[in-house]
Amino acid sequence: MIIYLLIECIQPIMSEKRLLVKNNHLSQSRRNVMKLVGSTVIGSTLATTSGSAQSVTQIEDWNDLNAIRNDLNGDYELANDLEEDTPGYDEHGDGFKPIGSEEPFTGIFDGSEQTIFDLTIDPPDEEGVGLFGTVDDATIQNLILSDATINGDSYVGTVVGIAEGETTVEGITADGTVEGSGDKVGGVVGESRDEVLVSNADSAVDVTGRDDVGGVVGENDDQAAIRDSEATGTIEWRSEGSEISGAVRIGGIVAKNDAPDATVENCRSDADVQVLDNYVYDEDSGENGSVHAGAIAGTNDGLIEKCVTTGTVTVEDNPDTHPEENRRTTNLVGGIVGHNSGDDPQECIVRQCYSDATITVSDSVGPTAGGITGVNFGTIEDSYATGAIDTTEGDFPVVGGLVGRNSGFESDGVIERCFAAVDFSIDTIEDSPLNLGGVIGDNRPETEASDLYWDTDVSNADVSIDGYDGTITNITGLSTAEIQGEAAAENMDALDFDETWDVVTDPADYPVLAWQDEPVDEPTDGEIEGDITITLNNVGVSAWEVTSIDGDDDVASTIEDNPTLTLKPGERYVIENDGRDGHPLEFRDETGGPLLSQSNSGEFEDDSEVEWVNEDDELAFTLTEELADAINSYICTIHHQMEGDIQISTEEDEEVEAPGDVTIPAEYVRDNGQVGPSGLGDAAADFRSNKIDPGTLGDVAAAFRNSS
């Protein structure tokens, strides 16, 4: 009988102690899925299978990768990393031709969390450029691209140029550069159409294009969706002095969310969005063009929900490009979206989003900037903005803590149940008028604004709304003390603190949305004195390797029977039973009575002061003074046939638990327990120097993809 075990991991909530007690049969590190055959553990085996299911073709080198174009409907799996010294790179890797450049790829490509290094694609005048040029009803998943260099015209991305049909692109980690001389340029996908799903895509790609430039996707159209994805690169649009008519869009996640049914959900951008030396001019009409720039999206016609940004948006005009015309752009800039457009406010929605973006706009005609959106024709609800907005040399700037201009010309803009705490620094050209509001810069007729709050201590605006029209209800300015901590629930009573919002205390801070991770107070060292032990019984059937990180007394030894693990009270511990085979795991007090138990179904019963983390195979507890006084030891009883790991570990160990179901070296992990682009880059460099093996690099990449 083969039993599949999914190794789980939790994100560190606070400083945690972890100690690994490992059966020697399982001493070799495994990733994600392992197989138990009798009492022996083997890694997942790569093989070509056939029969009733379609055969899976293994991709072992660049020649195999290139051969996919010969069967565009096949099922493929990447068997190992591809590097410059992997066979076929000289023929295909340096100047690789996109797969599906003439006919779309319609099959399945599973990267198996392997890495393709140094992919170079450089057809500068072609459209549909990426590892896959065009895909239709395809699946591309679990792929890492490191140091990719992709150049093309329009519809350009590291993984896919054009995605159509019911394609799924998921589990992608990418870094490198993407440049497009045309439009629809994205860090992962150039354009998503139809019912395409892009999910769990982490892009540390630097992206440059002429229009529709996005950190993950260039344009998201029809019923396409972007979910659970992140961008951390530099997203740049540069006009280079040319004359472009109309509007250009650029966004940290997507440039243009372009249809009522298009969605962007649960995404995060820490990207730097830049529009530099920009000159956009419609020569035929003699009018300025416009730039729509947002930390999440440039333009939104659909739904943006539960998205967060801490990135930057910088828009700098260069009126000296054509001094005889002295034309500059009209810039619409927002912490979430530059232009929340659309014909129906009920179809064009920003919901439960948070921006801490830093927005800078200079040398612009009519710069319109807001903590959430520059211009709103849709609906903004249950969202908030902190961060800063800085405008210099602006000609008639319109600036608001939430929205620059709430407009009613195309549709009736609606803003409800939001708050702003945005710091303004506004500089205008001589004699220029200014609309500056703590909440809204300019509220037009036929619009609605209700249940909005702003921090009057942070903002230097004199009024909540400057340009006061439309239907306005319950707009309230509050001091920082009134808007933070427990006071927020009392003073902002129009917000739903039962379901949608949570107050933040200890220390007091602005409210957060309920879906956001809540802060957890870490235990203070020295609060509790004394020790407590866990004794493992019935493990003498085989040797167990014990690794302890308690204090400075690290242990790496083999104990034949009944190892005793000493735990320090006042610390938080996580106990993991990875690899159980259906036999019970029990923790008993010193008298032999049941303290904690795991039934055959894998569910725990809690008879003590224990906090559960994962109901199947993890539990966590912090030793309280009462618990330490009452119990001198835990006894862990393991069935004599059990194979697997029992872990109690910490982020202070040489190896730490990280997002992505993996244990990785601590040097790649940030202080907050997450793996960032720098950690992934360091791991890639160490791999090239033979300091770590491919498995460790894959683990770091998995943790990077699951960090937030």
C-alpha positions in Angstrom: 0.0 0.0 0.0 1.3 3.5 -0.9 0.3 6.3 1.4 0.8 9.9 0.1 1.7 12.4 2.8 1.5 16.2 2.2 4.0 18.0 4.4 2.4 21.1 5.8 4.0 24.2 7.1 2.6 27.3 8.9 3.8 30.8 8.5 5.6 32.0 11.7 3.1 33.9 13.8 5.6 34.9 16.5 9.0 33.7 17.7 8.6 30.0 17.7 10.8 27.2 19.1 11.0 24.1 16.9 12.7 20.8 17.7 12.9 18.0 15.2 12.7 14.4 16.3 13.2 12.4 13.2 13.2 8.7 12.4 16.4 7.8 10.7 14.4 6.2 7.9 13.3 9.8 7.1 16.6 11.6 7.6 16.8 12.8 3.9 15.1 16.1 3.2 12.0 15.7 0.9 9.8 18.4 -0.7 6.0 18.6 -0.9 4.9 15.0 -1.5 6.6 11.8 -0.3 5.6 8.2 -0.6 5.7 5.6 2.1 6.2 2.1 0.9 6.1 -0.2 3.9 8.7 1.4 6.2 10.8 3.0 3.5 10.3 6.5 2.2 11.2 7.3 -1.4 11.0 10.6 -3.3 8.4 11.2 -6.1 9.6 9.4 -9.2 9.6 11.1 -12.6 8.5 8.8 -15.4 6.5 8.8 -18.6 3.2 7.2 -17.9 0.7 5.8 -20.4 -2.5 3.8 -20.5 -5.9 5.3 -20.2 -4.4 8.7 -19.3 -2.4 10.8 -21.8 1.4 10.1 -21.6 3.5 12.6 -19.8 6.7 13.6 -21.5 9.7 14.5 -19.3 11.6 17.6 -20.2 15.3 17.1 -19.3 17.2 19.6 -21.4 16.7 22.5 -23.7 16.3 20.2 -26.7 13.3 18.6 -25.0 11.9 22.0 -24.2 12.3 23.1 -27.8 10.6 19.9 -29.1 7.3 20.8 -27.3 6.5 22.8 -30.4 6.2 19.6 -32.4 3.2 18.5 -30.3 1.4 21.5 -28.9 -1.4 19.4 -27.3 1.0 17.2 -25.2 1.3 16.8 -21.5 4.8 17.8 -20.3 6.7 17.8 -17.0 10.0 19.5 -16.3 12.2 16.8 -14.8 15.1 19.0 -13.6 16.4 22.5 -13.7 17.6 23.9 -17.0 20.7 26.0 -17.0 23.3 27.4 -19.3 25.4 24.2 -19.1 22.3 22.0 -19.7 22.5 20.3 -23.2 20.9 22.4 -25.9 21.3 25.8 -24.4 23.6 27.1 -27.1 21.1 26.0 -29.7 17.9 27.0 -28.0 18.4 28.8 -24.7 20.2 31.9 -25.9 17.5 33.2 -28.3 14.8 30.7 -27.6 11.8 30.8 -30.0 8.4 31.1 -28.2 6.5 27.8 -28.1 3.2 28.3 -29.8 4.3 31.2 -31.9 2.4 30.1 -35.0 -0.3 27.9 -33.5 -1.3 28.1 -29.8 -0.1 25.6 -27.2 -3.1 23.7 -25.9 -1.5 21.1 -23.6 -0.2 20.9 -20.1 3.2 22.1 -18.9 4.0 21.3 -15.2 7.3 22.8 -14.1 7.3 20.6 -11.0 8.9 23.6 -9.1 12.0 23.2 -11.2 13.8 26.3 -12.4 14.6 27.5 -15.9 17.6 29.7 -15.6 18.7 32.4 -18.1 16.0 32.1 -20.6 16.6 34.6 -23.4 13.9 35.4 -26.0 14.7 38.3 -28.3 12.5 38.8 -31.4 12.0 42.6 -30.9 9.5 43.1 -33.8 7.3 40.1 -33.0 4.0 39.9 -31.1 3.1 37.1 -28.7 6.4 36.6 -27.0 7.2 34.5 -23.9 8.3 31.0 -23.1 4.9 30.3 -24.7 3.8 32.7 -27.4 0.1 32.0 -27.4 -1.8 29.4 -25.3 -5.5 28.4 -25.6 -7.2 26.1 -23.0 -3.8 25.2 -21.7 -2.4 24.6 -18.2 1.0 26.0 -17.2 1.9 25.5 -13.6 4.6 25.1 -10.9 7.3 26.9 -12.9 10.2 29.0 -11.8 12.0 31.4 -14.2 15.2 32.9 -13.0 17.1 35.7 -14.7 14.9 35.7 -17.8 15.4 38.2 -20.5 12.4 38.7 -22.8 12.1 41.3 -25.6 9.3 41.7 -28.1 6.8 44.1 -29.6 3.3 43.7 -28.1 1.8 40.9 -26.0 5.0 40.1 -24.1 5.5 38.2 -20.8 8.0 35.9 -19.3 5.7 32.8 -19.4 3.0 33.7 -21.9 2.5 36.4 -24.5 -1.2 35.8 -25.2 -3.4 33.6 -23.0 -6.9 32.6 -24.3 -9.8 30.2 -23.6 -9.9 28.5 -20.2 -6.2 28.6 -19.7 -4.7 28.3 -16.2 -1.4 29.8 -15.4 -0.6 29.1 -11.7 2.3 28.6 -9.3 4.7 30.8 -11.2 7.8 32.5 -9.8 9.7 34.8 -12.2 12.5 37.3 -12.1 14.5 39.0 -14.8 13.5 41.6 -17.4 10.7 42.0 -19.9 10.7 44.8 -22.5 8.0 45.5 -25.1 8.3 48.2 -27.8 4.5 48.0 -28.1 1.6 47.4 -25.7 0.3 44.7 -23.4 3.5 43.8 -21.6 3.4 41.9 -18.3 5.8 40.3 -15.9 4.2 36.9 -16.4 1.5 37.3 -19.1 1.1 39.9 -21.8 -2.6 39.6 -22.2 -5.3 37.4 -20.6 -8.5 37.0 -22.5 -11.7 34.9 -22.2 -11.7 32.9 -19.0 -8.0 32.7 -18.3 -7.0 32.3 -14.6 -3.6 33.6 -13.5 -3.0 32.6 -9.8 -0.2 32.3 -7.3 2.1 34.2 -9.7 5.0 36.0 -8.0 6.8 38.4 -10.3 10.1 40.1 -9.4 10.4 41.1 -13.1 11.4 44.5 -14.2 8.9 45.4 -16.9 9.1 48.1 -19.5 6.6 48.9 -22.3 4.8 51.6 -24.3 1.3 50.9 -23.1 -0.6 48.5 -20.9 2.4 47.7 -18.8 1.7 45.5 -15.7 3.8 43.8 -13.1 2.0 40.5 -13.5 -0.3 40.9 -16.5 -0.4 43.6 -19.1 -4.2 43.5 -19.9 -6.8 41.4 -18.2 -9.9 41.2 -20.4 -13.3 39.5 -20.7 -13.8 37.1 -17.8 -10.1 36.7 -17.0 -9.0 36.7 -13.4 -5.8 37.4 -11.5 -5.7 35.9 -8.0 -3.3 35.5 -5.1 -0.4 37.1 -7.0 2.4 39.5 -6.2 4.7 42.0 -8.0 7.9 43.4 -6.6 9.8 44.6 -9.6 10.1 48.0 -11.3 7.3 48.6 -13.8 8.2 51.4 -16.2 6.7 53.3 -19.1 8.8 55.8 -21.0 7.6 57.8 -24.0 11.2 58.8 -25.0 9.9 62.0 -26.6 7.5 60.4 -29.0 4.0 61.6 -29.7 1.3 59.2 -28.6 -2.4 60.0 -28.8 -4.9 58.9 -26.2 -4.2 57.3 -22.8 -1.6 54.9 -21.6 -2.0 52.6 -18.6 0.5 51.1 -16.2 -0.1 49.2 -13.0 1.8 47.2 -10.3 -0.3 44.1 -10.9 -2.1 44.8 -14.2 -2.2 47.8 -16.5 -5.8 47.4 -17.6 -8.5 45.3 -15.9 -10.6 45.8 -19.0 -14.1 44.3 -18.6 -17.0 44.2 -16.1 -16.3 40.5 -15.5 -12.5 40.8 -15.3 -11.2 40.4 -11.7 -8.1 41.1 -9.6 -8.4 39.5 -6.2 -6.1 38.9 -3.2 -3.0 40.5 -4.9 -0.2 42.5 -3.4 2.1 45.0 -5.1 5.4 46.2 -3.6 6.5 47.3 -7.1 7.9 50.6 -8.1 5.6 51.9 -10.9 7.3 54.6 -12.9 6.3 56.9 -15.8 9.5 58.9 -16.5 10.4 61.7 -19.0 6.9 61.3 -20.3 5.4 63.3 -23.1 2.1 62.2 -24.5 0.5 64.4 -27.1 -2.3 64.0 -29.6 -0.9 65.9 -32.6 -4.2 65.7 -34.6 -6.3 67.3 -31.8 -3.6 69.4 -30.3 -4.5 68.2 -26.9 -2.6 66.6 -24.1 -2.8 62.9 -23.7 -3.1 61.1 -20.3 -1.4 58.5 -18.2 -3.5 56.2 -15.9 -1.1 54.8 -13.3 -1.9 52.8 -10.2 0.0 50.7 -7.7 -2.4 47.8 -8.4 -4.0 48.7 -11.8 -3.8 51.6 -14.2 -7.4 51.4 -15.3 -10.2 49.3 -13.9 -13.5 48.4 -15.6 -14.2 45.3 -13.4 -13.6 44.1 -9.9 -10.5 44.7 -7.7 -11.0 43.1 -4.3 -8.8 42.4 -1.2 -5.6 43.9 -2.7 -2.8 45.6 -0.8 0.0 47.8 -1.9 3.0 49.3 -0.2 4.7 50.3 -3.4 5.4 53.5 -5.2 3.9 55.3 -8.1 6.0 58.0 -9.8 4.9 60.1 -12.8 7.3 62.7 -14.1 6.5 64.8 -17.2 9.1 66.3 -19.4 7.6 69.4 -21.0 11.0 70.3 -22.5 10.8 67.4 -25.0 8.9 69.7 -27.4 9.2 73.1 -26.0 7.5 74.8 -28.9 4.3 73.0 -27.9 5.0 72.8 -24.2 2.6 69.8 -23.9 2.3 67.8 -20.8 0.1 64.9 -19.8 -3.0 64.8 -17.7 -2.1 62.2 -15.1 -4.6 60.1 -13.2 -2.8 58.4 -10.4 -4.0 56.2 -7.5 -2.8 54.1 -4.7 -4.9 51.2 -6.0 -6.0 52.3 -9.5 -5.4 55.3 -11.6 -8.7 55.5 -13.4 -11.7 53.5 -11.9 -13.7 53.8 -15.1 -16.7 52.0 -16.5 -20.3 52.6 -17.7 -22.0 51.2 -14.5 -20.7 51.9 -11.0 -22.1 48.5 -9.9 -19.7 46.7 -12.4 -16.6 48.8 -11.8 -15.7 48.2 -8.1 -12.8 48.5 -5.7 -13.7 46.6 -2.6 -11.8 45.9 0.7 -8.5 47.2 -0.5 -5.6 48.9 1.3 -3.0 51.3 0.0 0.1 52.5 1.8 1.6 53.7 -1.5 3.8 56.7 -2.0 2.6 58.7 -5.0 4.7 61.4 -6.7 3.4 63.5 -9.6 5.4 66.3 -11.2 5.1 68.8 -14.1 1.6 67.7 -15.0 -1.4 69.4 -16.4 -4.4 68.7 -14.1 -2.7 65.9 -12.0 -5.5 64.0 -10.4 -4.3 61.8 -7.5 -6.0 59.8 -4.7 -4.9 57.4 -2.0 -7.2 54.8 -3.6 -7.9 56.2 -7.1 -7.2 59.3 -9.2 -10.6 59.4 -10.9 -13.6 57.4 -9.9 -16.6 56.6 -12.1 -17.4 53.3 -10.3 -17.8 52.2 -6.7 -15.2 52.2 -3.9 -16.3 50.5 -0.7 -14.7 49.4 2.6 -11.2 50.4 1.7 -8.6 52.7 3.3 -5.4 54.6 2.4 -2.4 55.7 4.3 0.9 56.6 2.6 1.7 59.9 1.0 0.9 62.1 -2.1 3.5 64.6 -3.4 2.8 66.8 -6.4 5.3 69.4 -7.7 4.9 72.0 -10.5 1.3 70.9 -10.9 -1.1 72.9 -13.1 -4.5 72.8 -11.4 -3.9 69.6 -9.3 -6.9 67.7 -7.8 -5.9 65.6 -4.8 -7.8 63.6 -2.2 -6.9 61.2 0.6 -9.2 58.6 -1.0 -10.1 59.9 -4.5 -8.8 62.8 -6.5 -12.1 63.4 -8.4 -15.3 61.5 -7.8 -16.9 62.0 -11.2 -20.4 61.8 -12.6 -20.0 62.5 -16.2 -19.9 59.0 -17.6 -21.5 57.3 -14.6 -22.2 58.2 -11.0 -19.2 57.6 -8.8 -19.9 56.0 -5.4 -17.6 56.0 -2.4 -18.7 54.5 0.9 -17.4 53.2 4.3 -13.8 54.2 3.8 -11.1 56.2 5.6 -7.9 58.0 4.8 -4.8 59.0 6.7 -2.6 60.4 3.8 0.2 62.9 4.1 0.0 65.6 1.4 2.9 67.7 0.0 1.4 69.9 -2.7 3.2 72.4 -4.9 1.6 74.2 -7.8 2.8 76.5 -10.6 2.2 80.2 -10.0 -1.5 81.3 -9.9 -2.8 77.7 -10.4 -6.0 76.7 -8.6 -6.0 73.7 -6.3 -8.6 71.2 -5.2 -7.3 69.4 -2.0 -9.5 67.4 0.3 -8.7 65.0 3.2 -11.1 62.5 1.6 -12.0 63.8 -1.9 -10.4 66.5 -4.0 -13.4 67.2 -6.2 -16.8 65.7 -5.8 -18.9 66.2 -9.0 -22.7 66.3 -9.4 -24.7 63.0 -9.6 -22.2 61.3 -7.3 -22.5 59.8 -3.9 -20.1 59.9 -0.9 -21.1 58.5 2.5 -19.6 57.3 5.8 -16.1 58.5 5.1 -13.4 59.4 7.7 -10.0 61.1 7.6 -7.1 61.7 9.9 -6.9 65.5 10.3 -3.5 65.3 12.2 -1.8 63.5 9.3 -3.4 65.3 6.5 -2.6 69.0 5.9 -5.9 69.5 4.0 -8.2 72.2 5.3 -11.4 70.4 4.3 -12.7 66.9 3.8 -14.0 67.6 0.3 -12.9 70.5 -1.9 -15.3 70.9 -4.8 -18.4 70.0 -2.8 -21.3 68.7 -4.9 -23.3 65.5 -5.3 -25.0 63.6 -2.5 -22.7 63.7 0.6 -23.5 62.0 3.9 -21.5 61.6 7.1 -18.0 62.8 6.2 -16.0 63.1 9.4 -12.5 64.4 10.3 -10.9 62.8 13.4 -7.6 63.1 15.2 -5.1 60.3 15.1 -6.1 59.3 18.7 -9.7 59.2 17.7 -9.1 57.0 14.6 -6.7 54.5 16.1 -7.1 51.7 18.7 -10.3 50.9 20.5 -11.5 54.5 19.9 -11.9 53.7 16.2 -14.9 51.5 16.7 -16.7 54.2 18.7 -15.8 57.1 16.4 -16.2 55.4 13.1 -19.4 53.7 13.9 -20.5 53.6 10.2 -17.9 50.9 9.6 -18.8 47.3 10.3 -16.5 46.2 13.1 -18.4 42.9 13.5 -17.7 41.5 10.0 -15.6 43.8 7.8 -13.2 45.7 10.0 -11.0 45.0 13.1 -9.5 47.5 15.5 -5.8 47.3 16.2 -4.5 47.7 19.8 -1.2 47.2 21.7 0.1 49.4 20.2 -2.9 51.3 18.9 -3.0 51.7 15.1 -5.5 52.3 12.3 -8.2 49.7 11.8 -7.5 46.9 9.3 -9.8 44.9 7.2 -10.9 41.6 8.8 -9.4 39.6 6.0 -5.9 41.0 6.7 -3.6 39.1 9.1 -4.0 40.4 12.6 -1.0 41.3 14.7 0.0 38.7 17.3 1.8 39.8 20.4 5.0 37.8 21.0 5.8 36.4 24.4 8.3 38.3 26.5 11.3 36.4 27.6 11.6 35.8 31.3 7.9 36.0 32.1 7.8 32.4 33.2 10.6 30.5 35.0 11.3 26.8 35.1 11.4 24.1 32.4 8.9 21.5 31.1 9.8 18.3 29.2 8.3 16.2 26.5 9.1 12.5 26.8 8.7 10.3 23.7 7.8 6.8 24.5 7.7 3.7 22.3 10.3 4.9 19.8 12.8 2.2 20.5 11.8 0.2 17.4 14.3 2.2 15.4 16.8 4.9 16.1 15.7 8.5 16.1 17.8 11.5 15.3 17.2 14.4 17.7 18.1 18.0 16.9 17.6 20.5 19.7 17.9 24.3 19.4 16.9 25.1 23.0 19.2 27.8 24.2 22.9 27.3 23.1 22.9 23.6 23.7 22.3 22.3 20.2 22.2 18.5 20.0 22.6 16.2 17.1 22.6 12.7 18.5 21.0 9.3 18.1 18.9 8.1 21.0 17.8 4.5 21.1 14.8 4.9 23.4 12.7 7.5 25.2 14.4 10.8 24.3 13.4 13.6 26.7 13.0 17.1 25.2 13.3 20.0 27.5 11.2 23.1 26.6 11.6 26.6 27.9 8.4 28.1 29.4 7.3 31.4 28.0 8.1 30.3 24.4 5.7 29.3 21.7 6.1 25.8 20.3 4.7 24.0 17.3 4.5 20.2 17.3 4.2 18.6 13.8 3.5 15.0 13.1 4.6 14.7 9.5 4.3 11.3 8.0 1.8 9.5 10.3 0.4 6.3 8.9 -2.9 6.2 10.7 -1.6 5.2 14.1 -2.4 7.5 17.0 -0.1 10.1 18.5 -0.7 10.9 22.2 0.7 13.4 24.6 0.1 12.4 28.3 0.8 14.2 31.5 3.2 12.9 34.0 0.6 10.6 35.6 -0.1 9.0 32.2 -3.4 10.7 31.8 -4.4 12.0 28.3 -3.3 15.6 27.7 -3.4 15.8 23.9 -4.3 13.1 21.5 -4.5 12.6 17.7 -7.1 10.1 16.6 -6.7 7.8 13.6 -8.6 10.3 11.5 -5.9 12.9 12.2 -8.0 15.2 14.4 -6.7 16.4 17.7 -8.7 16.6 21.0 -7.7 19.4 23.2 -7.9 18.9 26.9 -5.5 21.6 27.9 -4.4 25.2 27.2 -3.3 24.5 23.6 -3.9 26.5 20.4 -4.4 24.5 17.2 -2.7 25.6 14.0 -3.6 22.9 11.6 -6.3 20.4 12.4 -4.7 17.6 10.5 -1.1 17.4 11.6 0.1 20.4 13.6 -0.6 21.9 17.0 0.9 24.9 18.8 1.0 26.1 22.4 2.6 28.7 24.5 3.5 27.5 28.0 1.5 29.6 30.4 2.5 29.9 34.1 -0.5 27.8 35.1 0.3 25.1 32.6 4.0 25.0 33.7 3.0 24.8 37.4 0.5 22.0 36.8 2.5 19.7 34.5 6.2 18.8 34.8 6.4 16.8 31.6 4.6 15.7 28.5 4.8 12.1 27.4 4.4 11.5 23.7 3.4 7.9 22.9 4.0 6.8 19.4 2.6 3.5 18.0 5.5 1.1 17.4 4.6 0.9 13.7 4.5 4.7 13.1 6.8 6.2 10.5 7.2 9.9 10.3 8.5 13.1 12.0 7.5 14.8 15.2 8.8 18.4 15.0 9.1 21.2 17.5 11.1 23.9 15.8 11.9 27.6 15.7 12.7 30.4 13.4 15.9 30.8 15.4 17.2 27.5 14.1 19.8 27.2 11.4 16.9 26.0 9.2 13.5 27.5 9.5 9.9 26.7 8.5 8.9 29.0 5.7 5.9 29.6 3.5 5.6 26.9 0.9 5.6 23.8 3.0 9.3 23.8 3.3 12.3 24.0 5.7 15.0 26.3 4.3 18.2 27.9 5.5 17.5 30.9 7.7 19.8 33.2 5.7 17.2 33.4 2.9 14.3 34.4 5.3 13.4 37.9 6.3 12.8 38.9 9.9 9.1 38.6 9.3 9.4 34.9 8.3 8.8 35.6 4.6 11.1 35.0 1.6 11.5 38.1 -0.5 13.1 38.6 -4.0 16.6 39.2 -2.4 16.3 35.9 -0.6 15.4 34.1 -3.8 18.2 35.9 -5.6 20.8 34.9 -3.0 19.6 31.3 -3.2 20.0 31.3 -7.0 23.5 32.8 -6.6 24.5 30.2 -4.0 23.2 27.4 -6.3 25.4 28.6 -9.2 28.3 28.6 -6.7 27.4 25.0 -5.7 26.7 26.1 -2.2 23.2 24.6 -2.2 21.6 21.8 -4.1 18.7 22.1 -6.6 16.2 20.8 -4.0 17.1 23.7 -1.6 16.7 26.3 -4.4 13.3 24.8 -5.2 12.3 25.0 -1.6 13.4 28.7 -1.4 11.4 29.4 -4.5 8.3 27.7 -3.1 8.6 29.8 0.1 9.0 33.0 -2.0 5.9 32.2 -4.0 3.9 31.7 -0.8 5.2 34.7 1.1 3.0 37.7 1.2 
